[in-house]
């Protein structure tokens, strides 16, 4: 049976319109609903709950249920490095940027140049979402959604995927750019993963905006799967 055909997106109105979108699917390593608490709970089997920094606002309306409002002044979560090693990766998130600054969405970084680090972020100068990675000697720019593709105070569904061949970035279910995959193995380090900030020489790229329904997979979701997730959640807010 084709994997795409078996993938389903489920909406459970009786559970407060909570979305599963494949959260119980094999190889989901992080599922974050962002619903109503300033502690970040992982609903996957790996229980990679986030350690809270700052005082994020949790009672704001999101795409499904509530979202978390990051103030741009120090709100972020450290979800550690307890997830299983991965050669392939997908990150999905609903994102609304509020401020004119560089903003980290999900970043795996530390204070040294470590092979296999990555940054999934919003770039101020180009007004775009992007993915960068570290090959051990420096940071390399990966695919991005395109100059002026992002407006402030607007919800977007953003997805990035890695495998041994390609890196891809999607905006609202549409593939926007593809680059060759890094030679770096994303499983080659024990650097912590952060949601809402980048940690290098200092904490930076602190998110000023909103996140909802963040997912991390250690497999590469297909274009059809990503489009299905978007189409089954858009308009539910």
Helices and strands as residue ranges (DSSP letters): H 3-6, E 11-12, G 13-15, E 18-19, E 28-32, E 51-53, E 57-61, E 66-71, E 76-80, E 89-97, E 103-108, E 118-123, E 128-134, E 139-144, E 155-162, E 166-171, E 174-180, E 193-195, E 198-199, E 203-204, E 208-217, H 223-233
